[in-house]
Amino acid sequence: MKRVVVLGGGESGYGSAILAKVKGFDVFLSDKGRIADKYKTQLERWEIPFEEGTHTETLILNADEVVKSPGIPEKAPVVKALHEAGIPVISEIEFAGRYTRARKICITGSNGKTTTTSLTYQMLKDAGMKVALGGNIGESFAYTVAVAEDENGRAEALRRGVSAPEVPDWYVLELSSFQLDGVREFRADVAVLMNITPDHLDRYEYKMQNYVDSKFRVIRHMRPDDTFIYSDDDLVIAGELGKYPMTMRRLPFSAKRRETLGAWLEGGVITAVDGTRSVTMETDRMQIKGIHNAYDAMAATLAALSAGVSPDSIQHTLGSFAGVEHRLEPAGELDGVLYINDSKATNVDSVWYALESMTRPVVWIAGGTDKGNDYGPLTDFVREKVKALVCMGLDNGKLNRDFSKVVPVIYDTDSLEKAMDAARSAAEPGDVVLLSPACASFDLFKNYEDRGEQFKAWVKKRIEEQKK
């Protein structure tokens, strides 16, 4: 019996373990940290042996194949030991992709992929298509494959008191570079590459080309009838296209020039064309605003057209879609100051788009775990739009050095409470307090979601206090 070991007990890991169980493999899950109760309950329900708080190498190095969660770096000792032993290490995406009969829209990029993925999924769902959401967001891709597409898995789920979702015809998957690193034979039917800007370079030996190569894995093994959708405005993407065989259909999108095929933004109107079908949409009719959301909308529209969604249905979704949590999300107004949660902005390019969209004076909250950021591209916007920078994190030296000559910097704020109090003091009626960190969250928070939730909770509590 094939032995599959899963490293990591989060969303990706528990789903992979259940899929391995359903397929009849000898499965074991190991997590160096603590497994959340909701995932532990699932593992116990499915009678999957696991360990937490350690990696027992004797139980791991006897695997035929290992499915590694994306958060575990290649430099982790257990991963190095697996490579030295010649044991294949793959991602959940590769593992689940072997067992699905559905078609896959795979969306990656340094920025915009969550909004684009959510919008694409909503377009297919609104059109009445059988679609599942997965990858970096939604339910575990592997879990959905296990309990929706496998007959034994569906039966087992029902026997164990778990409701099984309907069998999807499409998956819409948000894929990070870490997930793409672990793919071998996986193929996208529709691949979307939003942009490539420096991010996670600490995981790629601080070499931009390594990160770029990772992103381009999304087009591996594509066939002539598959579709590659990409930004025609991104110089990094443009410089890489000639390195790969481009036998698939290509649909570029641009906010700078009109294309014969693909999508473009002109005069505040988005136009998307795929063959004989086209969609037009005025950006002022959309709830999501800003140039970054125009790019997201163009990419999602092309993906939905490629999947067969009607232009009328796409227009309806474009007009009703309200955006995603933690991405330029209004958190409330306090003392005439609007608070905006952009916690998902974990790199410089995301912050650039956030500042670009601001129309009121900004008190900017930034900081966290720096990933090798170059803050230079933000200087002009900071000088033009930011009245004060509040640095939230344990080490704010780099932000202070880069911006102290441009704007007043408050950097002795090593907690959310201190940062929020400082931002409130610096803001005046008519201003915006923008949480757009440009950094990872792991110095003070569990993840960017935790950071955003705490930000919103702080605002909500102060608003409620004023009402009393």
PELINZI-V532184 format. One record per run of one state. SS is the DSSP state (2 for helix, 1 for strand, 0 for the rest). FROM is the first residue (numbers start at 0). TO is the last residue. If there is no record, write none. Layout:
ss: <SS;SS>
from: <FROM;FROM>
to: <TO;TO>
This chain:
ss: <0;1;0;2;0;1;0;2;0;1;0;2;0;1;0;2;0;1;0;2;0;1;0;2;0;1;0;2;0;2;0;1;0;2;0;1;0;2;0;2;0;1;0;2;0;1;0;1;0;1;0;1;2;0;2;0;2;0;1;0;1;0;2;0;1;0;1;0;2;1;0;2;0;1;0;2;0;1;0;1;0;2;0>
from: <0;2;7;10;22;25;31;36;45;49;52;56;60;64;68;76;84;87;90;91;97;102;108;112;126;130;135;140;149;150;159;169;174;176;181;189;193;200;203;207;219;226;231;234;243;248;254;261;266;268;274;276;282;285;290;306;310;320;328;334;336;341;347;356;361;366;368;369;374;385;392;396;403;408;413;415;426;431;435;439;440;447;467>
to: <1;6;9;21;24;30;35;44;48;51;55;59;63;67;75;83;86;89;90;96;101;107;111;125;129;134;139;148;149;158;168;173;175;180;188;192;199;202;206;218;225;230;233;242;247;253;260;265;267;273;275;281;284;289;305;309;319;327;333;335;340;346;355;360;365;367;368;373;384;391;395;402;407;412;414;425;430;434;438;439;446;466;467>
